[in-house]
Amino acid sequence: MRRRAGLWPVQLWFKEIEGKVFTFRLYYDEESYYYILNVSLIEGTGITQVQTYMIVPKVDYIASYGCE
């Protein structure tokens, strides 16, 4: 994934599942406050995008109108 403004890499790891190697890349999007997890399959010299997940943390907002 090409880095764009506001998208920060957080963690990268590899895992072998049933004899296949997957890469997991976690990014933080500071514009939306979401995390993005990309999962890819590595086969030989090729990489195939498998899934992309958007992880939305629970956020509580307090709105105050007309307060000084």
C-alpha positions as CSV (number, residue, x, y, z in Angstrom):
1,M,0.0,0.0,0.0
2,R,1.4,3.4,-1.0
3,R,1.6,5.8,1.9
4,R,-0.6,8.9,1.7
5,A,-0.7,11.9,3.9
6,G,-2.3,10.9,7.2
7,L,-1.8,7.2,6.8
8,W,0.8,5.8,9.2
9,P,2.2,2.3,9.3
10,V,1.8,0.7,12.8
11,Q,2.8,-2.9,12.5
12,L,3.8,-5.6,10.0
13,W,3.9,-9.3,10.6
14,F,3.9,-12.6,8.8
15,K,2.0,-15.8,9.7
16,E,2.0,-19.3,8.2
17,I,-1.5,-20.7,8.0
18,E,-2.0,-24.2,6.6
19,G,1.3,-24.1,4.7
20,K,0.6,-20.6,3.2
21,V,2.4,-17.4,4.2
22,F,0.3,-14.4,4.8
23,T,1.4,-10.8,5.6
24,F,-0.6,-8.5,7.8
25,R,-0.1,-4.8,7.6
26,L,-1.8,-2.5,10.1
27,Y,-2.1,1.3,9.4
28,Y,-3.5,4.2,11.3
29,D,-5.5,6.8,9.4
30,E,-5.3,10.1,11.3
31,E,-8.0,11.8,9.2
32,S,-10.7,9.2,10.2
33,Y,-9.1,7.8,13.4
34,Y,-9.6,4.3,12.0
35,Y,-7.1,1.5,11.7
36,I,-6.8,-0.4,8.4
37,L,-5.6,-4.0,8.3
38,N,-4.4,-5.4,4.9
39,V,-4.0,-9.1,4.6
40,S,-2.0,-10.5,1.6
41,L,-1.0,-14.0,0.5
42,I,2.6,-14.6,-0.5
43,E,3.1,-17.3,-3.1
44,G,6.6,-17.6,-4.7
45,T,7.4,-14.2,-6.0
46,G,3.8,-13.0,-6.1
47,I,1.6,-11.2,-3.6
48,T,-2.2,-11.4,-3.7
49,Q,-4.4,-9.0,-1.7
50,V,-6.8,-11.2,0.3
51,Q,-8.8,-8.9,2.6
52,T,-8.9,-5.3,3.9
53,Y,-10.5,-4.6,7.2
54,M,-11.4,-1.2,8.7
55,I,-11.1,-1.3,12.5
56,V,-13.1,1.5,14.2
57,P,-12.3,2.1,17.8
58,K,-15.1,3.1,20.1
59,V,-15.1,6.8,20.6
60,D,-17.3,8.9,22.8
61,Y,-17.8,12.5,21.8
62,I,-19.1,15.3,24.0
63,A,-20.7,18.2,22.2
64,S,-21.2,21.5,23.9
65,Y,-23.2,24.2,22.2
66,G,-23.5,27.7,23.5
67,C,-21.1,27.2,26.4
68,E,-18.5,29.8,27.2
